[in-house]
Amino acid sequence: MSLCKVLFFATLKDRAGVRQSTLELPEGITVRELKVILQEHFPSIKPVLPNALIAVNREYALDDTPIPSEAEIALFPPVSGG
């Protein structure tokens, strides 16, 4: 298990009710598995989580990206624009 810092930005911060949290995550977990854990800890973000952008150690990550020990994870709401 590893402690990871999770940062919430913009509307995700409002939905989660916190700006940041520390979660104990299993070694070798992927972003996809992280999303399941986040939904358990922060049920109010579940509707927007599938479209959220996730960065691991300041680099955008895909669902199959592994999360290293003691990572900093940032969640951003989906963005649109023209």
Protein Blocks (a to p, Z undefined) as FASTA:
>chain_A
ZZdddddehjlmmmnopabdcddddehiafklmmmmmmmmmmmlmmmmmmpccdeehiac
dfklccdehiacddddddddZZ
